[in-house]
Amino acid sequence: MPGSGVLRRVRGDGDEGMALVLVVGSMLVLAMLAFTALAFTMASQRFARYDQDYTSAMSAAQSGVDDYISRLNRSEAYTTIIDCANPAMKGPTTATNTCGWNASTTPGWSPVDGTRTGEMDAFFHYTVDASRVTTEGTVTLTVTGRANGEYRTIEAAVGKGGSTDYVYYTDFESADPSNVQAYPSGTSAACGGSGYDAAKYWWEGRSGAGCSEITFASGDTLQGSVFSNDSVLAAGPTFTDGFLTANPECHNVTTSTSSSNWKWCLRNTSGTYSTANFNGVLPQYHDPLYLDDTSAAFAGFPGCHYVGSTRIVFNSDGTMTVWNKTVNNGGTAPTASGANGGTAPSCGSLAQLDSASGATVSVPTDLVIYVGAAPSTVDRRKCYSGEIGGATGATLPLGTYKSTTPATPVQSTAPYTYDTNMNEATKYCAEGNVYVEGVLKGRVTVAAAQSVVVTGDIVLAGGLTGTDMLGLVATNSVEAFHPWVATYSPGKVNELVQLELRLQVGRVDVEHLQQFGLAASVQRSDGRDLGVGTADHGLDPDPAALVLRAEVQGGRVPGAAAGQRVDRPALARHRRHGVRRGLVDGLPEELRVRHAPEVRGPAVLPSMGERPVVAAVLR
């Protein structure tokens, strides 16, 4: 009221104190953001650590695969053993072992890095399943990697590569130096005649060494991958699924190379390249591969194992008919074994195998048919006609030669015929050769300690797109059957035999032909007589134009026994009797007998006293 002296304080509506509220609120928001970021960072760190451990565990598992492969490379037998010294292999097992491991054994771990063995470091452990090693050539490897408590497991099929990984594999593109058909007198060092180390690839200078070269012709088609360490000689074949070679010139073929120059991967013969149809698949250079290419590895594989010459005819119903005569196997029954202790296939009994009809059994699918040599107690001799067996009217060997036939026919005996290929020691009855043909329904590998001889068509019942499969593996050769049947006739005293020899080379020493009872003269193809003596026909580059005409009348090869083959090796052995190298080099490629039906095969001199008569001819 007026005059009361009381002071009134007027209060306004100000915003004092709001700043504190804003500051506190901002701090709370920032704190929340900080905690969120911290939580995210901590979570990310955990996930990053998890990812790192996951990756480390996976890498450790891969290290386990690499570890097993390195051990397998050192020893092929590693697939079948339990290695007590390998901690990665330690674990529960019921298999017999000397380690003391059993079904309750704690798994062992091997460190990836031998210097880092802490709990957070990387380790691996693996188990091996070798149940398919004898059927598919692979083991199943299960590897677990561990890193800081994280575990990762991978499974891999591991196997050692071999020549059967390819439809065609060779180290050298020349005939095996032990092949007596290719090299009846032996061969040079460059061809392998002095051992493997002295042998040469074509691109190392084998040209002119006189090797028997493998040649692919225009009608040849190889469906599957092809590999050779050598230079392939080809005249228009087809390689449908890839061609690999260690031929250095193939380095020049790249993805930008015109297909017309893919021939650089083939043989270069004095500037002229071989030709082939690569089916649009780029041929490639590959480092040399030195793979097992003999049948030895198959001797221990499960399936049917026979000894001595064996004949097999595949039947379209999934069976095969097998002949393995007692005279060839010496009474040794076939060995039958299943994969991994499984059911053994039926391979036929001795009585069935020795019978005229043979043993008809199921094809041992996914297994091996192996033919080895008979025991050393079995006589090594030429097979008599029909002794290898076969269907009626198609038995092998061909001819009429029997155990009662004299090796040297005489006037009182009838002539006989024989496949002269069977004269070779590698084809003797007790040796490990298999003769095969027919329609195959199944999957099987046929392997032989000597040769696999294809005696007729081999057809897959399901065709090229089916599941049937056949492998042919030989230590010596896989051969197409090509019999040379000769007729051996009784000799006649003073019989005059006129021979025409087409020379393989342009030089022959006629003087020394006379030592073999040959009254000889040499003529050119134009009829010009070059006389008797040493004749050098180097002026004529065509060996076929050189004709040697000779007469045989009661001659005798020095030191030759009755019925002995007289071919290049035999003549070479008789050099000590004065036969010079000129004659050995000048042996005929073809020889025609004028007084009898023409026959072909290696020359044999059946003796009648001191008067042999040529009854067969050189190849």
KEMI-497938 format. One record per residue (C-alpha): residue in one letter; x, y, z. Coordinates in Angstrom, 1 decimal, padded with zeros to 4 digits. Layout:
<nodes>
a,X,Y,Z
...
</nodes>
This chain:
<nodes>
m,000.0,000.0,000.0
p,001.2,003.6,-000.5
g,003.6,004.8,001.9
s,003.9,001.5,003.6
g,007.6,001.3,002.7
v,007.3,-002.3,001.7
l,009.5,-003.1,-001.3
r,007.9,-005.4,-003.8
r,010.2,-007.7,-006.0
v,008.9,-008.3,-009.4
r,009.9,-011.7,-010.8
g,010.2,-012.2,-014.6
d,009.8,-015.4,-016.7
g,013.6,-016.0,-017.5
d,015.4,-019.3,-018.8
e,018.2,-019.3,-016.2
g,019.4,-022.9,-015.5
m,018.6,-024.4,-018.9
a,022.3,-024.4,-019.9
l,023.0,-026.9,-017.2
v,020.3,-029.1,-018.4
l,021.5,-029.0,-022.0
v,025.1,-029.7,-021.0
v,024.1,-032.7,-018.9
g,021.9,-034.0,-021.7
s,024.6,-033.6,-024.3
m,027.0,-035.5,-022.2
l,024.6,-038.3,-021.8
v,024.1,-038.6,-025.5
l,027.8,-038.5,-026.2
a,028.3,-041.1,-023.5
m,025.7,-043.3,-025.1
l,027.4,-042.9,-028.5
a,030.8,-043.7,-027.0
f,029.5,-046.7,-025.3
t,027.8,-047.8,-028.6
a,031.0,-047.3,-030.5
l,032.9,-049.2,-027.8
a,030.4,-052.0,-027.8
f,030.6,-052.2,-031.6
t,034.4,-052.2,-031.5
m,034.5,-054.9,-029.0
a,032.0,-057.0,-030.9
s,033.9,-056.4,-034.2
q,037.1,-057.4,-032.4
r,035.5,-060.6,-031.4
f,034.2,-061.3,-034.9
a,037.6,-060.4,-036.3
r,039.3,-062.8,-034.0
y,036.7,-065.5,-034.9
d,037.3,-064.8,-038.5
q,041.1,-065.0,-038.0
d,040.8,-068.2,-036.1
y,038.4,-069.7,-038.7
t,040.8,-068.9,-041.5
s,043.8,-070.2,-039.4
a,041.9,-073.4,-038.7
m,041.1,-073.9,-042.4
s,044.7,-073.2,-043.3
a,045.9,-075.7,-040.7
a,043.6,-078.3,-042.3
q,045.1,-077.6,-045.7
s,048.5,-077.9,-044.2
g,047.5,-081.4,-043.0
v,046.6,-082.4,-046.6
d,050.0,-081.1,-047.8
d,051.8,-082.9,-045.0
y,050.2,-086.2,-046.0
i,050.9,-085.7,-049.7
s,054.6,-085.0,-048.9
r,054.8,-088.3,-046.9
l,053.0,-090.2,-049.7
n,055.5,-088.8,-052.3
r,058.3,-090.2,-050.2
s,056.7,-093.6,-050.0
e,053.8,-095.1,-052.0
a,053.3,-097.6,-049.2
y,052.2,-094.8,-046.8
t,048.6,-095.4,-047.8
t,048.7,-098.8,-046.1
i,050.7,-098.2,-042.9
i,050.0,-096.6,-039.5
d,052.9,-094.3,-038.7
c,053.5,-094.3,-035.0
a,055.9,-091.4,-035.3
n,053.3,-089.1,-036.9
p,051.2,-087.4,-034.2
a,048.7,-086.2,-036.8
m,047.7,-089.8,-037.5
k,047.3,-090.7,-033.8
g,043.7,-091.4,-032.9
p,041.0,-093.9,-032.2
t,041.5,-097.0,-034.3
t,040.5,-100.7,-034.4
a,043.2,-101.5,-037.0
t,046.1,-103.7,-035.9
n,049.1,-101.6,-035.1
t,052.3,-101.5,-033.1
c,051.7,-098.1,-031.7
g,049.4,-099.2,-028.9
w,046.5,-097.2,-030.3
n,043.0,-098.5,-029.8
a,039.4,-097.3,-030.1
s,039.8,-095.0,-027.0
t,043.0,-093.3,-028.0
t,043.0,-089.6,-027.8
p,043.5,-087.8,-031.1
g,047.0,-086.4,-031.7
w,047.8,-083.0,-033.1
s,050.7,-081.9,-035.2
p,051.7,-078.2,-035.2
v,051.7,-076.3,-038.5
d,054.8,-074.5,-037.3
g,057.0,-076.6,-035.1
t,058.2,-073.6,-033.1
r,054.7,-072.5,-032.2
t,052.9,-075.0,-030.0
g,050.8,-072.8,-027.7
e,047.1,-073.3,-027.2
m,046.3,-070.5,-029.5
d,048.5,-071.7,-032.3
a,047.5,-073.8,-035.4
f,047.5,-077.7,-035.4
f,046.1,-080.4,-037.6
h,045.0,-084.0,-037.2
y,043.9,-086.5,-040.0
t,042.4,-089.9,-040.5
v,043.1,-092.0,-043.6
d,040.5,-094.2,-045.4
a,042.5,-096.4,-047.9
s,039.6,-098.7,-048.8
r,039.6,-097.4,-052.4
v,043.4,-097.3,-053.0
t,043.4,-100.6,-054.9
t,040.3,-100.0,-057.0
e,040.5,-096.3,-057.7
g,044.0,-095.4,-056.8
t,042.9,-092.9,-054.2
v,042.7,-092.5,-050.4
t,040.1,-090.4,-048.6
l,041.9,-088.0,-046.3
t,039.8,-086.3,-043.5
v,041.8,-083.4,-042.0
t,040.8,-081.3,-039.0
g,042.5,-077.9,-038.4
r,042.5,-076.2,-035.0
a,043.4,-072.7,-034.1
n,042.6,-071.0,-030.7
g,039.7,-073.3,-030.1
e,038.2,-073.1,-033.6
y,038.0,-076.3,-035.6
r,037.5,-076.7,-039.3
t,037.4,-080.1,-041.2
i,038.0,-080.8,-044.9
e,037.9,-084.0,-046.9
a,040.1,-084.7,-049.9
a,040.7,-087.6,-052.3
v,044.5,-088.1,-052.6
g,046.2,-090.3,-055.1
k,049.6,-090.5,-056.9
g,049.4,-089.8,-060.6
g,050.4,-092.5,-063.1
s,050.6,-093.2,-066.8
t,047.0,-094.4,-066.7
d,045.8,-090.9,-065.9
y,046.2,-090.4,-069.7
v,044.7,-092.3,-072.6
y,048.2,-092.3,-074.0
y,051.5,-091.6,-072.2
t,055.1,-092.1,-073.3
d,058.5,-091.1,-072.1
f,060.2,-091.9,-075.5
e,058.4,-091.9,-078.8
s,060.5,-094.8,-080.0
a,060.0,-098.6,-079.6
d,061.2,-100.2,-076.4
p,064.8,-101.3,-076.9
s,063.9,-104.7,-075.5
n,061.3,-105.2,-078.2
v,062.8,-107.9,-080.4
q,060.2,-107.3,-083.1
a,061.3,-103.7,-083.5
y,065.0,-104.4,-082.9
p,065.9,-108.0,-083.9
s,069.6,-107.2,-083.7
g,069.5,-104.8,-080.8
t,069.7,-101.1,-081.2
s,071.9,-098.0,-080.6
a,072.5,-096.1,-077.4
a,070.3,-093.2,-078.5
c,067.4,-095.7,-078.8
g,068.0,-097.0,-075.3
g,070.2,-099.9,-076.3
s,072.8,-099.0,-073.7
g,070.4,-098.1,-070.9
y,068.0,-095.4,-070.0
d,070.6,-092.7,-069.2
a,072.1,-092.8,-072.7
a,068.7,-092.7,-074.5
k,067.8,-089.5,-076.3
y,064.6,-087.7,-077.0
w,064.1,-086.7,-080.6
w,064.8,-083.0,-079.8
e,068.1,-084.1,-078.2
g,069.4,-085.6,-081.5
r,067.8,-089.1,-081.9
s,067.4,-088.4,-085.7
g,069.6,-090.8,-087.7
a,070.1,-093.2,-084.8
g,068.1,-095.9,-086.5
c,065.4,-096.1,-083.9
s,062.0,-097.6,-084.7
e,059.8,-094.5,-084.3
i,056.1,-094.6,-083.1
t,053.9,-093.0,-085.8
f,050.3,-091.8,-085.6
a,048.5,-092.2,-088.9
s,045.6,-090.1,-090.3
g,043.0,-092.7,-089.3
d,044.1,-092.7,-085.6
t,041.8,-091.0,-083.1
l,042.7,-090.7,-079.4
q,039.8,-089.7,-077.1
g,041.3,-088.6,-073.9
s,044.3,-086.6,-072.7
v,047.6,-087.4,-074.4
f,051.1,-086.8,-072.9
s,054.6,-087.4,-074.1
n,058.0,-086.3,-072.9
d,059.2,-086.7,-076.5
s,058.3,-085.1,-079.8
v,055.4,-087.0,-081.4
l,055.6,-088.1,-085.0
a,052.2,-087.7,-086.6
a,050.6,-087.7,-090.1
g,047.1,-086.3,-089.5
p,045.7,-088.2,-086.4
t,043.0,-086.6,-084.2
f,043.6,-085.8,-080.5
t,040.2,-084.9,-079.2
d,040.7,-083.9,-075.6
g,044.1,-082.3,-075.1
f,047.7,-082.8,-076.0
l,050.6,-082.2,-073.6
t,054.3,-082.5,-074.5
a,057.7,-081.7,-073.0
n,058.9,-080.9,-076.6
p,060.7,-077.5,-076.1
e,059.3,-076.1,-079.3
c,055.8,-076.3,-077.8
h,056.8,-073.3,-075.6
n,056.2,-071.2,-078.7
v,052.5,-072.1,-078.8
t,050.3,-069.8,-076.7
t,046.7,-068.7,-076.7
s,047.5,-066.1,-079.4
t,049.2,-068.6,-081.7
s,047.4,-069.4,-084.9
s,046.0,-072.9,-085.0
s,048.0,-073.5,-088.2
n,051.1,-073.3,-086.0
w,050.0,-075.6,-083.3
k,052.1,-078.1,-085.2
w,055.1,-076.6,-083.3
c,054.1,-079.0,-080.5
l,054.7,-082.0,-082.8
r,057.9,-083.4,-084.3
n,060.2,-081.3,-086.4
t,062.0,-083.5,-089.0
s,064.6,-081.5,-090.8
g,062.4,-078.4,-090.9
t,059.2,-080.3,-091.7
y,056.6,-080.5,-088.9
s,054.2,-083.4,-088.3
t,050.5,-082.6,-088.6
a,047.5,-083.4,-086.4
n,043.9,-082.4,-085.7
f,043.7,-081.1,-082.2
n,039.9,-080.8,-082.3
g,040.1,-077.1,-081.4
v,041.9,-077.8,-078.1
l,045.2,-075.8,-077.7
p,048.2,-078.2,-077.4
q,050.4,-077.1,-074.5
y,053.9,-077.5,-073.2
h,054.3,-079.3,-069.9
d,057.3,-080.1,-067.8
p,058.4,-083.7,-068.2
l,056.6,-086.3,-066.2
y,058.4,-089.5,-065.3
l,055.5,-091.9,-064.5
d,055.5,-095.6,-064.0
d,054.5,-097.1,-067.3
t,054.9,-100.8,-066.7
s,052.6,-103.4,-065.4
a,054.6,-104.1,-062.3
a,052.3,-102.0,-060.0
f,049.3,-104.1,-061.0
a,050.8,-107.3,-059.8
g,049.6,-106.5,-056.3
f,046.2,-105.2,-057.2
p,043.1,-107.3,-056.4
g,041.3,-109.2,-059.1
c,042.2,-112.3,-061.1
h,045.9,-113.2,-061.4
y,047.0,-115.8,-063.9
v,050.5,-117.1,-064.8
g,051.7,-118.2,-068.2
s,050.1,-117.4,-071.6
t,046.5,-116.6,-071.2
r,043.6,-116.1,-073.7
i,040.6,-113.9,-072.9
v,037.5,-113.3,-074.9
f,035.0,-110.7,-073.4
n,031.3,-111.5,-073.8
s,028.6,-108.9,-074.2
d,026.7,-110.2,-071.2
g,029.3,-109.1,-068.7
t,031.3,-112.4,-068.7
m,034.6,-113.4,-070.1
t,035.9,-116.8,-071.3
v,039.4,-117.5,-070.2
w,041.9,-120.2,-071.3
n,045.0,-120.8,-069.2
k,046.4,-124.2,-070.1
t,048.1,-126.3,-067.5
v,051.1,-126.7,-069.8
n,051.5,-122.9,-069.6
n,050.8,-122.3,-065.9
g,052.6,-125.5,-064.6
g,049.5,-126.4,-062.5
t,049.5,-123.0,-060.7
a,045.8,-122.0,-060.1
p,044.7,-118.4,-060.5
t,044.8,-116.1,-057.5
a,041.5,-114.3,-056.8
s,041.2,-111.4,-054.3
g,038.6,-108.8,-053.6
a,039.2,-105.1,-052.9
n,039.9,-104.4,-049.2
g,039.1,-107.9,-048.1
g,035.8,-107.9,-050.0
t,034.3,-110.7,-052.0
a,036.9,-112.3,-054.4
p,035.9,-112.7,-058.0
s,035.5,-116.0,-059.7
c,038.6,-116.6,-062.0
g,037.9,-120.2,-063.0
s,039.4,-123.5,-061.8
l,042.4,-125.2,-063.3
a,040.2,-127.9,-064.9
q,038.0,-125.2,-066.5
l,040.9,-123.1,-067.7
d,042.6,-126.1,-069.3
s,039.5,-127.3,-071.1
a,038.7,-126.8,-074.8
s,035.8,-124.5,-073.8
g,037.7,-122.5,-071.2
a,036.3,-121.0,-068.0
t,033.4,-118.5,-068.5
v,033.3,-116.2,-065.4
s,032.0,-112.7,-064.6
v,034.3,-109.8,-065.6
p,036.0,-108.6,-062.3
t,034.6,-105.1,-062.5
d,036.7,-102.3,-061.0
l,039.5,-104.9,-060.4
v,042.5,-106.1,-062.4
i,043.3,-109.1,-064.6
y,047.0,-109.6,-064.3
v,049.1,-112.2,-066.2
g,052.6,-112.9,-064.9
a,055.3,-115.4,-065.8
a,054.9,-119.0,-064.7
p,057.2,-120.4,-062.0
s,060.8,-121.1,-063.2
t,060.1,-124.8,-063.0
v,057.8,-124.6,-066.0
d,059.6,-125.4,-069.3
r,060.4,-122.3,-071.4
r,059.6,-123.4,-074.9
k,057.6,-122.5,-078.0
c,053.9,-123.1,-077.7
y,052.5,-125.9,-079.8
s,049.6,-125.0,-082.2
g,046.4,-124.4,-080.2
e,048.2,-124.5,-076.8
i,047.1,-121.0,-075.8
g,043.5,-121.9,-076.4
g,040.5,-120.2,-077.9
a,037.1,-121.1,-079.4
t,036.9,-124.0,-081.8
g,038.5,-123.1,-085.1
a,040.2,-120.0,-083.6
t,042.8,-121.4,-081.2
l,046.3,-120.0,-080.8
p,049.0,-120.2,-081.9
l,048.0,-120.7,-085.5
g,049.4,-123.5,-087.6
t,049.9,-127.3,-087.3
y,053.1,-127.6,-085.3
k,052.6,-130.2,-082.5
s,054.7,-131.9,-079.9
t,055.1,-134.8,-082.3
t,056.2,-132.7,-085.3
p,059.9,-133.0,-086.1
a,061.6,-129.6,-085.9
t,063.2,-130.5,-089.2
p,060.8,-132.2,-091.6
v,062.1,-135.1,-093.6
q,060.9,-136.9,-096.7
s,058.7,-139.2,-094.6
t,056.9,-136.4,-092.8
a,054.3,-133.9,-094.0
p,055.0,-130.1,-094.1
y,053.8,-128.1,-091.1
t,052.8,-124.4,-090.6
y,053.6,-122.2,-087.6
d,053.2,-118.5,-086.6
t,056.8,-117.5,-086.6
n,056.1,-114.7,-084.0
m,055.9,-117.4,-081.5
n,059.6,-118.3,-082.1
e,060.5,-115.2,-080.0
a,061.6,-116.1,-076.4
t,059.3,-113.5,-075.0
k,056.3,-115.3,-076.5
y,057.1,-118.7,-075.0
c,054.2,-120.4,-073.3
a,055.3,-119.9,-069.7
e,055.8,-116.2,-070.2
g,053.3,-113.6,-069.0
n,051.5,-112.7,-072.2
v,047.7,-112.2,-072.5
y,045.7,-112.4,-075.7
v,042.5,-110.4,-075.6
e,039.4,-109.5,-077.7
g,035.7,-109.3,-077.5
v,032.8,-107.1,-076.2
l,033.4,-105.8,-072.7
k,030.6,-105.0,-070.3
g,032.2,-103.8,-067.1
r,035.3,-101.8,-066.0
v,038.6,-103.7,-065.8
t,042.3,-103.3,-066.4
v,044.2,-106.0,-068.2
a,047.9,-106.0,-067.4
a,050.7,-108.4,-068.5
a,054.3,-108.9,-067.4
q,055.3,-109.3,-071.0
s,052.8,-108.2,-073.8
v,049.1,-107.6,-074.3
v,048.2,-108.9,-077.7
v,044.9,-107.7,-079.1
t,043.7,-110.6,-081.2
g,040.5,-109.1,-082.5
d,038.1,-106.2,-082.1
i,037.6,-104.9,-078.6
v,034.3,-103.1,-078.2
l,032.7,-101.5,-075.2
a,029.1,-102.8,-074.7
g,027.8,-099.4,-073.7
g,029.6,-097.5,-076.4
l,031.7,-094.5,-076.0
t,029.2,-092.8,-073.8
g,028.6,-095.7,-071.5
t,030.2,-096.6,-068.2
d,032.3,-099.6,-069.6
m,036.0,-099.1,-069.5
l,039.1,-101.1,-070.4
g,042.7,-100.5,-069.6
l,045.6,-102.3,-071.3
v,049.0,-102.1,-069.6
a,052.1,-104.1,-070.7
t,055.7,-104.1,-069.6
n,056.8,-104.9,-073.1
s,054.2,-103.9,-075.7
v,050.5,-103.7,-076.4
e,050.3,-105.3,-079.9
a,047.8,-105.8,-082.6
f,047.8,-109.4,-083.6
h,049.7,-109.9,-086.8
p,050.6,-113.5,-087.4
w,053.4,-114.6,-089.8
v,052.5,-118.1,-090.7
a,055.3,-120.0,-092.5
t,055.3,-123.4,-094.1
y,058.2,-125.8,-093.2
s,058.7,-128.5,-095.9
p,061.0,-131.5,-096.2
g,064.3,-130.8,-097.9
k,065.3,-132.4,-101.2
v,068.9,-133.2,-102.1
n,070.3,-130.9,-104.8
e,067.1,-128.9,-105.0
l,067.7,-125.6,-106.6
v,066.0,-122.7,-104.8
q,065.9,-119.3,-106.5
l,065.5,-116.4,-104.2
e,064.9,-112.7,-104.9
l,066.0,-110.4,-102.1
r,065.0,-106.8,-102.0
l,067.7,-105.0,-100.0
q,066.9,-102.9,-097.0
v,070.1,-100.8,-097.5
g,072.2,-100.0,-100.5
r,075.2,-102.2,-099.7
v,075.8,-105.9,-099.6
d,079.0,-108.0,-099.5
v,078.2,-110.7,-102.1
e,081.5,-112.4,-101.5
h,080.4,-113.4,-098.0
l,077.0,-114.4,-099.2
q,078.8,-117.3,-100.9
q,079.9,-118.5,-097.5
f,076.2,-119.3,-096.9
g,076.0,-121.4,-100.0
l,074.7,-118.6,-102.2
a,075.9,-118.4,-105.7
a,075.0,-114.7,-106.0
s,075.1,-111.8,-108.3
v,073.8,-108.3,-107.8
q,071.7,-106.4,-110.3
r,070.2,-103.0,-110.4
s,066.5,-102.7,-111.1
d,067.4,-101.8,-114.7
g,068.9,-105.2,-115.1
r,072.5,-104.1,-115.1
d,074.7,-106.8,-113.5
l,077.1,-105.4,-111.0
g,079.0,-108.7,-110.6
v,080.2,-110.7,-107.7
g,082.2,-109.1,-104.9
t,081.6,-106.1,-102.7
a,079.0,-103.9,-104.5
d,078.3,-100.4,-103.3
h,075.0,-099.0,-104.8
g,075.1,-095.6,-103.2
l,074.2,-094.0,-106.5
d,070.7,-095.3,-106.2
p,068.8,-093.7,-103.3
d,065.9,-096.1,-103.5
p,066.7,-099.4,-101.7
a,063.7,-101.0,-103.3
a,065.4,-100.5,-106.7
l,068.3,-102.8,-105.7
v,067.6,-106.5,-106.4
l,069.9,-109.3,-105.3
r,069.2,-112.6,-107.2
a,070.8,-115.6,-105.7
e,070.7,-119.4,-106.0
v,070.8,-121.7,-103.0
q,072.1,-125.2,-103.5
g,072.9,-127.2,-100.4
g,074.5,-124.3,-098.5
r,075.1,-124.4,-094.8
v,075.3,-121.5,-092.3
p,078.5,-122.0,-090.2
g,077.6,-123.4,-086.8
a,073.8,-123.3,-087.5
a,071.8,-126.1,-085.9
a,068.9,-127.8,-087.6
g,065.8,-125.6,-087.7
q,067.7,-122.6,-086.3
r,066.3,-119.2,-087.2
v,068.7,-117.2,-089.4
d,067.8,-113.6,-089.0
r,069.8,-110.5,-088.2
p,070.7,-111.6,-084.6
a,071.8,-115.0,-085.8
l,074.0,-113.6,-088.6
a,075.5,-111.2,-086.1
r,076.4,-114.1,-083.9
h,078.2,-115.8,-086.9
r,080.5,-112.9,-087.6
r,083.3,-114.9,-086.0
h,082.9,-117.2,-089.1
g,083.9,-114.4,-091.4
v,080.6,-112.7,-091.9
r,081.4,-109.0,-092.0
r,079.1,-106.2,-090.9
g,078.3,-105.3,-094.5
l,076.3,-108.4,-094.8
v,074.4,-107.9,-091.5
d,073.5,-104.4,-092.5
g,072.5,-105.6,-095.9
l,069.9,-108.2,-094.8
p,066.8,-108.2,-096.9
e,063.6,-106.5,-095.9
e,061.6,-109.0,-098.1
l,062.6,-112.3,-099.6
r,060.5,-114.3,-102.0
v,060.7,-118.1,-102.5
r,060.2,-119.0,-106.1
h,059.7,-122.8,-105.9
a,056.9,-122.8,-103.3
p,053.8,-120.7,-102.4
e,054.9,-117.4,-101.0
v,055.2,-117.3,-097.2
r,056.4,-114.5,-094.9
g,058.2,-114.6,-091.6
p,061.7,-115.1,-090.3
a,064.1,-117.3,-092.2
v,064.6,-120.8,-090.9
l,067.1,-123.3,-092.3
p,065.8,-126.8,-091.6
s,068.7,-129.1,-092.2
m,068.9,-132.4,-094.2
g,072.3,-133.6,-093.4
e,074.6,-130.8,-094.8
r,072.0,-129.5,-097.2
p,069.6,-126.9,-095.7
v,066.7,-125.6,-097.8
v,065.2,-122.2,-097.1
a,061.5,-122.8,-096.2
a,060.5,-119.4,-094.9
v,061.3,-115.8,-095.5
l,062.5,-112.8,-093.7
r,060.0,-110.2,-092.7
</nodes>
